[in-house]
């Protein structure tokens, strides 16, 4: 037997998996592309023309390293948000920032609190740094604020993850409820408030930014409403000493030059963003209507996707998803118990929603057959 260098004990115990199987991997397996890519919560409406022009103009400069401080982007974000430059950290999407946060705050074996079925990439990072996940079931398809508070206090957890609006259900809490969560957690517990879908949520769902609290990090992204998922750029907003901690562990060239250029241009084009938000809202209504026309119940959504109850158990919803995939329509579903009765469909161009509308009754019929 050939000998290999030994992995750490922690790494030896981890599965060689990623949180999501991408549509590209599925297309390679099936030997053909999907006709409707409405499963990854991307923005099928794409980035604005001004962003595309900025990307094209910057292409010749890609021989240069990026600014490791992301200074111009952080300055623009600080101005946009009404906070100081030192209150903003930039990273490789929220996924990258989550990994840094877990590394900063979680010792091996320490408990980390999240909702059962919430964003699996966070769980992936917790496992990768040796943390112990403590999960709380959803409450009527919403993240369980009271349960998270109780678990954090009981476990003396250094970290709590909470997304608002929520992925994978699309539901949300109002700002007063989120503020109650913030004020109820111990001062020694860091709250990750994931607001990836903040732009598509009602304004009433987002508490005012308060960068005076050292135990709250607000995470936002250019992947969703801004249409830049492929460039991996997100940011954290928080108290200055907390934000400075990212410099201890971050990949200093992680946010590449093109991502910084594109994010700057996207932030400057708020008119386009408003237009995308209108399209998202209209498409959410259309997806909900398609579900209703097929006898299914769509959950209210504040995100760029709609989750709907397939009317059966998790096994039935899995059959529906597989039948849609077989018809070249890429969608996803929650996997946690109770939530797994649902299918999640991202908004997208009208032609792709047309394909979903055509395929759904056939998929339901096949699943019931």
Phi, psi and omega in degrees: 000133179288132178278148179233154170302144184278131169290162172297160178301320178299311182296325178299330183272359182267145175286148178274071183224167170242161184298329182231143168270113186292158177300330179296317178296320179294322178294322177296319181294318184276346176079015177199157182281160170283147175271335177233116181257082186231046181231352187250009179060029172280172174260101178294352178278347173076172176285165183291158175303325180294325177291317178298322178292321179295322177296315180297318182292331183274350188303321183292343182266009185286358173286343181273147168295158176282165171291113183294346178267350185048041191299311184296319180292316179297322178297316180294320178295317180300317178295316180298323185269346182076034178234176179278159179305322182287357178266003186235130170241142181247141180213180183282072183072171177298326179303314180295319179295323178300318179298319179294320181296315179298318179299323183286327193243352187242117172276153176307132179089348182283147182283142176230129188259134175206174178273144180289109183108357178288180190314113187290340178296325176299313179301322179302315179291320178301313178298320183294336177253010171084013177286165180249114182286132171242115187250147180237128181299148175299155179244104181052049175068018174235153176300138190273089185305308183297321179295323178294319178298313181298316181294320180297318179291315183298318185270352188052050188285137176283346188212136174230134177253132180213124179252137179209113356299165190264144167240119031251006188266340179082000182278173182206162172249153176283161186302323180298322179292319178296319178297324177296319176300312182302313185286341184271346182279148176300150180299337181271002178256122176277127175263122169269111178257098184276111181245044180303329182255022183301324182293332182265003182267159171296146181302332182291349182272346187252115176297153174303147178294128177231100184269014177271348181268118182286351184249027175226128172240120177265125181249133178223171191212160170262007186280333190263266186298330181280347173075034183236038183302325184288346182262350174057080177215121176218178182210155177245143178237129181189187179295146193298318180295321177297315180297322179298334181298332179300330181292345178287333191227350188287158171280110190292338175253020186291323179269100192290168184301319181292321179297318179296317179299311183293318180296320177300314180294322180295317180298327181284343185255068182289335176298315179296319179302315179299322178295320177297317181299322176296318178295320178299315181297315180297320181289323175303316180297322180292316179298318179298322179292322177296316178300314181298320180296340178258014176078020182249155183257118177272137175282144173304139186232137173246019184243193176260028175213167177233129175258133178226147182282123181281356175086013179215209179263187181296324180295320179293315179299324178297320177297319179298314179300314181297323179292325176291317177300320179296337178262021174070023178248110182276115174227172176228174179216152171295154183246346182286150178307145184078306178294335187287359175284356190250163171239145181243126183237123179282151172292162181184183180302152185304323183296325180284326176290328174301316180297319177297317181299323179288321187280331188300310180298326177294318180294320178295319179297319178295317182294326181278339187289000000 
